[in-house]
Amino acid sequence: MNEQEERLRELLRVGLAGDGAAYHAFLRELAAHLRAFVRRRLARMPDEVEDIVQESLLAVHNQRHTYDPAQPLTPWLHAIARYKLVDCLRRQGGAPLGGEAFDEAAALLQSSDDRAAEARRDIARLLELLPERQRLPIVHTKLEGRSVVETARLTGMSESAVKVGVHRGLKALAAKLRQGR
C-alpha cells in the first residue's frame, strides 16, 4: 500500500469516527488526488475537470457508508470518479473530442457499459440463489432504493421481516461469494 493510500484511508477512518477536521483533510487531499486523476483523462476538456472532481467528492461523501475498510480505498474512489467522468462524456456526446481522445472516450464508455451489464447479470444470478423472502427485500431496498416501509407494503411482509430478510440475504450472499473464491 502506498503512502497516499494509507494517509487517505486513515483520514477517512478517523473522519468517519467523528473527527470533522480529519474528514475535511480527507476531502481536501482527495480533491487534489482526483483532480490529477481526472485531468489525465480529460486533457482536451480542461473546463470539465473541476466539475467532475466536485461531483466525485459529493458522490464519495454520499456513498461513504458503502466503503469497506477491509478493501483498498483508491480503487473505490477511482470507480466513483470514472462513473462521473463517463456521465460527463455522455452529456458532451463526444462532440468536443476528436481523433484519439474520442476513441479513448468511446472505449471508456463502452467498457463502463459492459462492466455494468456484466455486474447486473452477476447480481441477478446470485439473487436467484436466495429464497424470495430474502431476495425481494434486497432487490427493493438495496437495488431499487425503496424504503423498508415501501418494501413491506409491496411484498406483504412486515417491516421487521424486510429488515431480517435483507440482513440474512446479504449474509447468505457473502457466504456464497466466499465459497466461490
Buried (B, 14 or more C-beta within 10 A) or exposed (E): EEEBBEBBBBBBBBBBEEBEEBBEBBBEBBBEBBBEBBBEBBEBBEEBBEBBBEBBBEBBEEEEEEBEEEEEBBEBBBEBBBBBBBBBBEEBEBEBBEEEBBEBBEEBBEEBEEEEEEEEEEBEEBBEEBEEBBBBBBBBBBEEEBEBEBBBBBBEBEEEBBBBBBEBBBEBBEEEEEEEE
